[in-house]
Amino acid sequence: MLGKRSIFGASILFFLGTTLNHLNAQSLEYTNETIYLSEVLAHTSENEGKDLHLIGWLLNTSNLSISEKHSLNLGLMLTHGGEPSANIVGDLQTFSNIEAGFLYGFYEMYYQYYTDDFWLKFGQQDLNTDFFVSENALLFTHSSFGIDPVATINMPAPTYPVVGAALTTGIRLNDKLDLKLGVFDGQFAVPRDNFLTVNWDLPNDQGLLYLVEPEFRLFRDRLIQKVGFFHHSGQFTNRETQNTTRGLSAFYLVSDLLISKKDEKTVNLFFQFNSSTKVVSDLNYYYGLGLRLSNYIGKKTNEIGLALGHARLNNEFLSVRSKYNLKSETIIEINYKQEISDWLSLQPYFHWIGMNQIIDNQKNPIIIALRAYIKF
């Protein structure tokens, strides 16, 4: 009998083989892109460890378009540097969204079908590519502004640097409403000796992650409002009884608002909120909000950002208090991103991390960094 991994892989090969048999090889088009994000950072944490760090993320993406509607996509990546957030500063939410230590191997790898009103992806995917995304929050370097910590800390979320098998789709219902749906492997692919593997195994005890995310375009498209819900059907620990139970659910909001636009100058706001099933969650809720100003300095593309994020823990439970020693954590980010050339942008940023600890209060750390975006 075939195992679950073999069945899932065979299904993909059969689906792709059937599709490709109906396509003309003359319509093939191949593109390849490499980007490198690197940053030098310093922190003021009093914990033992180096004060200065160099970390980076190299990503190569290949796309094979087969006619106008079909494509095969492959991502290969390498990350380097230490993990100062995890191993030294000890902040809850991970202050740099490219921190991953030393890893190499596969990133996203999927087949996509695409039309103007519908798309479908099948393969290994990053949850945060299509879900939880605020366009205005993409400017910011802190991890929580990309995907909130209620999703990433309360459950094994398949997102950078480790992803998982998934089937996702997006449908344009009308000019004011899109709907995105997704089913992900309930456990991301665990690295093997720093190697990021391809893992399409789906054990029953790990469950599946289901997502629904309607997107509304309101007030002449000045407000993009996403109202999402996800349910993870895996096994979790009940914080009250310490028994194992199935299922964790959460409701989230992602808002992008255009305040003003004059020529190339824009003022935008974003807002995020997420609240999860309390008895099986370490975090009770998270909210984030921020301001993004574009092209107010000089002639080349530039952006200024100011944002705040706040995560509240379920510290009434002994297991949560013992694990984190935190009531809540608040972060403030200020950054400035400047295009230098077509292939290089630079972004200095500042983070203040407010750790509301239960005992042994430390000095709240500050992060100062310079990030470079390089396109090859």
Salt bridges, closest charged atoms under 4 A:
GLU39 OE1 - ARG371 NE 2.66
ASP130 OD2 - LYS121 NZ 2.93
ASP178 OD1 - ARG172 NE 2.86
ASP178 OD2 - ARG217 NH1 3.11
ASP201 OD2 - ARG5 NH2 3.80
GLU213 OE2 - LYS180 NZ 3.11
GLU215 OE2 - ARG217 NH1 3.71
GLU215 OE1 - LYS226 NZ 3.83
ASP221 OD1 - LYS176 NZ 3.72
ASP282 OD1 - ARG239 NH2 2.48
ASP282 OD2 - LYS323 NZ 3.32
GLU303 OE2 - ARG292 NH2 2.56
GLU316 OE2 - LYS278 NZ 2.67
GLU333 OE1 - HIS351 NE2 3.09
